[in-house]
Amino acid sequence: MTMEFTKMHGLENDYIYINTFQERVANPSQLARAVSDRHSGVGSDGLILVGAPVADVAPEAAADVGMRIFNADGSEAQMCGNGIRCVAKFAVERGLSRKNPLRIQTQRGTLAVSWRADAHGKVQEVSVDMGLPILEMRLIPAKIPGIAAESHVVGVELPASWWTFDANATASNLSHWKNTCGFDGKVSLVSMGNPHAIFWCDDVSKVPLEIVGPMIEHHSAFPQRMNAHFAQRESDSRVTMRTWERGSGITRACGTGACAVLVAGALEGKLSQKCQVLLPGGALQVEWAGPGHCVIMTGPAVEVCRGTLSNELAQKAN
């Protein structure tokens, strides 16, 4: 048994892509864990399946191709901003569809994706209509004592007790990292089809993300776990961020997270409606005209390599 794969990345947020028009993947969670391992697999932040969209949807949600996203730990994600740009490149360059805009079905719904190719037909840049941001706390979903389920959590001050979920943490070392990075003690919650918690600080490089990230991901306030982002305002139109993604850990970029950071920043009066979002893997352009409008994200999509999974790895798909 063999299986063809493609490795692609959006700002170094890398996934293994499988064409399920041609390949059968009965156990995507198991395959995701196997191929994502950076020592015994191909190495990636997860697995994305590109195939036929689900047919039984409303006509307005009809799609050209569908995508499913699985994190490195095997859990399924609703959406991936960097991944969907690569799906567009994958679909266009392999002849699955050359529509522009391309309509891609995700667990967030069907999203319109516009693409620009070079003279050789290679897709270089992709813009995605990411849909409306979701702000109602119960829909994120999140549960914070003292805040109504229907409320929007925007720049909400967190009590000191919120950070005592680590049994090994002391008051002194908890306050140390906050002081070191200039954490402002507040949180904003935004869903872009998947949940995001945004925290602002003066220097994101000084956040111990490998410690704080998993604690936030698994906090009892977040029943479906949480993506955590620390953001640093550079100007009205520039923001730097670092990410801990649920199920994958520290990643080089997060497209949906970049959208959530802009929405949170605009609502808090920190950012303008159009920003360059700087991530460890590169920059995204994100626009949001405010409540009632969709978020537009633009960035690159890059193919790294194509190959064939070994029989041992390919068997993990079943």
C-alpha positions in Angstrom: 0.0 0.0 0.0 1.3 3.4 -0.9 -0.1 6.9 -0.7 0.8 10.1 -2.5 1.2 13.3 -0.4 2.2 16.9 -0.7 3.8 19.0 1.9 2.8 22.7 1.9 3.1 25.7 4.2 1.5 29.1 4.7 4.1 31.3 6.5 5.8 28.1 7.7 2.6 26.7 9.3 3.1 23.3 7.5 0.6 20.5 6.7 0.6 17.2 4.8 -2.0 17.3 2.1 -3.7 14.2 0.7 -5.9 14.2 -2.4 -8.9 12.1 -1.3 -10.3 12.2 -4.8 -7.6 9.6 -5.4 -6.6 8.2 -2.0 -8.7 6.5 0.7 -8.2 7.7 4.3 -10.5 5.9 6.7 -8.6 6.9 9.9 -7.4 10.5 9.4 -6.7 11.0 13.1 -4.3 8.1 13.2 -2.7 9.2 9.9 -2.3 12.8 11.2 -0.4 11.7 14.3 1.9 9.4 12.2 2.8 11.8 9.4 3.1 14.9 11.7 5.8 13.4 13.8 9.0 15.3 12.9 11.2 12.4 13.8 9.4 9.3 12.6 7.0 10.8 10.1 7.2 13.5 7.4 6.9 16.3 9.9 4.1 18.9 10.0 1.6 20.8 12.2 -1.1 18.4 11.0 -2.9 16.7 8.1 -5.3 18.3 5.6 -7.5 16.2 3.3 -8.6 17.7 0.0 -11.6 16.1 -1.7 -15.2 16.2 -2.8 -17.4 18.5 -0.8 -20.4 17.1 1.1 -23.3 17.3 -1.3 -26.3 17.6 1.0 -25.9 21.3 1.7 -28.0 24.4 0.8 -27.4 25.7 -2.7 -25.7 28.9 -1.4 -23.2 26.7 0.4 -22.3 24.6 -2.6 -18.5 24.2 -3.0 -15.9 23.3 -5.6 -13.7 21.3 -3.2 -13.8 20.3 0.5 -11.2 20.3 3.2 -10.8 18.6 6.6 -8.1 19.6 9.0 -6.5 17.3 11.7 -4.0 18.6 14.2 -0.7 16.9 15.0 -2.4 15.2 18.0 -5.1 13.7 15.7 -7.9 16.0 16.8 -10.0 17.6 14.1 -10.1 21.3 13.7 -12.9 23.4 12.3 -10.8 25.8 10.2 -7.2 26.7 9.3 -6.5 30.0 7.7 -3.0 29.1 6.4 -4.2 25.7 5.4 -7.1 27.0 3.2 -4.8 29.1 1.2 -2.7 26.0 0.4 -5.8 24.0 -0.4 -6.6 26.7 -3.1 -3.1 26.3 -4.5 -3.4 22.5 -4.4 -6.8 22.5 -6.1 -5.8 24.9 -8.9 -2.4 23.4 -9.7 -3.7 19.9 -9.8 -6.7 20.7 -12.0 -9.4 20.0 -9.3 -10.9 23.4 -10.1 -9.7 26.6 -11.6 -12.6 28.7 -10.6 -11.7 32.2 -9.2 -13.0 32.7 -6.7 -12.8 29.1 -5.6 -15.4 27.9 -3.1 -13.9 25.7 -0.4 -16.1 23.8 2.0 -14.9 23.7 5.7 -16.5 23.0 9.0 -16.8 26.8 9.2 -19.0 26.8 6.1 -18.2 27.4 2.5 -15.6 30.2 2.0 -14.8 32.2 -1.1 -11.1 32.1 -2.0 -9.5 34.3 -4.6 -6.1 33.5 -6.0 -3.3 35.0 -8.1 -1.0 32.9 -10.3 2.3 33.8 -12.0 3.1 33.4 -15.7 3.7 29.7 -15.2 0.3 29.0 -13.6 1.7 28.7 -10.1 -0.5 30.2 -7.4 1.5 32.8 -5.4 -1.0 34.7 -3.3 -4.4 33.9 -1.9 -7.2 36.0 -0.4 -9.8 34.4 1.8 -13.2 35.7 2.9 -13.0 34.3 6.4 -16.6 35.0 7.3 -18.0 36.9 10.2 -16.2 36.8 13.5 -18.1 35.2 16.3 -18.0 37.1 19.6 -20.8 35.7 21.8 -19.1 33.8 24.6 -21.4 30.7 24.5 -20.6 30.3 20.8 -16.8 30.6 21.2 -17.4 28.4 23.4 -16.2 29.6 26.8 -17.5 29.9 30.3 -16.1 32.6 32.6 -17.7 33.0 36.0 -19.6 36.3 36.4 -19.9 36.9 32.7 -23.3 36.2 30.9 -23.1 33.5 28.2 -24.4 36.0 25.6 -21.8 38.6 26.4 -18.8 39.6 24.2 -15.5 39.1 26.0 -13.4 42.1 24.7 -10.6 43.4 26.9 -12.0 41.8 30.0 -9.8 42.0 33.1 -9.0 38.5 34.4 -8.9 37.9 38.2 -5.6 36.6 39.6 -7.4 33.3 40.5 -7.8 32.6 36.8 -4.1 31.9 36.5 -3.9 29.5 39.4 -4.8 26.4 37.3 -1.3 25.1 37.4 -0.8 23.2 40.6 3.0 23.7 40.4 2.8 27.4 39.8 3.5 29.8 42.7 2.2 33.4 42.9 5.7 34.7 42.5 6.6 32.8 39.2 3.1 33.5 37.8 3.6 37.2 38.3 7.2 37.1 37.1 6.4 36.2 33.4 3.6 38.7 33.4 5.8 41.5 34.5 8.7 40.5 32.2 6.6 40.6 29.0 4.3 43.5 30.1 1.1 41.5 30.1 -1.9 43.8 30.6 -4.0 41.2 32.4 -6.9 41.2 30.0 -8.4 38.7 27.5 -10.5 39.0 24.4 -12.3 35.9 22.9 -13.0 35.6 19.1 -14.1 32.6 17.1 -13.3 32.4 13.4 -15.0 29.0 13.3 -12.4 27.8 15.8 -11.8 29.5 19.2 -9.1 32.1 20.0 -8.1 33.8 23.2 -6.1 37.0 22.6 -3.8 38.5 25.3 -1.9 41.8 24.8 1.6 42.5 26.1 4.6 44.8 25.5 7.0 42.1 24.3 5.7 38.8 23.0 9.2 37.3 22.8 9.3 37.2 26.6 6.2 35.1 27.0 7.0 31.6 28.1 4.6 30.2 25.5 5.7 26.6 26.0 4.5 26.8 29.6 1.6 29.3 29.4 0.2 28.0 26.1 -0.8 24.5 27.2 -2.3 25.9 30.4 -4.5 28.2 28.5 -5.4 25.5 25.9 -6.7 23.2 28.6 -8.2 25.8 31.0 -11.5 24.8 32.5 -13.1 27.9 31.0 -12.7 26.5 27.5 -14.8 23.2 27.0 -13.4 22.6 23.5 -9.9 23.8 24.4 -8.4 27.0 23.1 -5.9 28.6 20.7 -3.9 31.1 22.6 -2.3 34.2 21.0 -0.1 36.9 22.6 -0.1 40.1 20.6 2.2 43.2 20.7 0.9 46.4 19.1 3.6 48.0 16.9 1.4 50.7 15.4 -2.2 51.2 14.3 -1.5 49.1 11.3 1.1 46.6 12.5 0.9 43.9 15.2 3.3 41.1 16.2 1.9 37.9 17.5 2.9 34.5 18.8 0.7 31.4 18.9 0.0 28.2 20.8 -2.4 26.1 18.7 -4.6 23.6 20.4 -3.5 20.1 19.3 -0.3 21.3 17.7 1.6 23.5 20.2 3.7 26.4 19.2 3.4 27.1 15.4 5.1 29.5 13.1 1.8 31.1 12.0 -2.0 30.9 12.5 -4.2 32.5 9.9 -7.5 32.3 11.8 -5.5 33.6 14.9 -4.3 36.6 12.9 -7.9 37.4 12.0 -8.9 37.1 15.6 -6.1 39.3 16.7 -7.1 42.1 14.3 -10.8 41.8 15.3 -9.9 42.0 19.0 -7.4 44.8 18.4 -10.0 46.8 16.4 -12.7 46.3 19.0 -10.3 47.4 21.8 -9.2 50.5 19.9 -5.6 49.2 19.5 -5.6 48.6 15.7 -7.1 50.0 12.6 -9.4 48.1 10.2 -6.5 47.0 8.0 -3.3 45.6 9.4 -0.1 43.8 8.7 0.1 40.9 11.1 3.6 39.8 11.8 4.1 36.1 12.8 7.3 34.1 13.2 6.8 32.6 9.8 6.1 35.9 8.0 3.4 38.5 7.5 -0.3 38.4 6.6 -2.6 41.2 5.5 -5.9 41.2 7.3 -8.9 43.5 6.9 -12.1 43.9 8.8 -14.6 46.8 8.3 -16.2 46.3 11.7 -19.3 44.5 13.1 -21.5 43.0 10.4 -18.6 42.6 8.0 -16.5 39.6 7.1 -12.7 39.3 7.7 -10.5 39.2 4.7 -7.1 37.5 5.0 -4.4 37.6 2.3 -1.1 35.7 2.2 1.2 33.2 0.4 0.9 29.5 -0.2 4.0 27.4 -0.8 4.6 23.9 -1.9 7.6 22.2 -0.2 7.6 18.8 -1.8 5.6 15.8 -3.2 6.2 12.2 -2.3 5.0 8.8 -1.5 4.3 7.6 2.1 6.0 4.3 3.0 3.8 1.3 3.4 4.1 1.5 7.2 2.9 5.1 7.2 0.2 4.6 4.6 -1.3 1.8 6.6 -2.1 4.3 9.4 -4.8 5.7 7.1 -6.9 2.6 7.8 
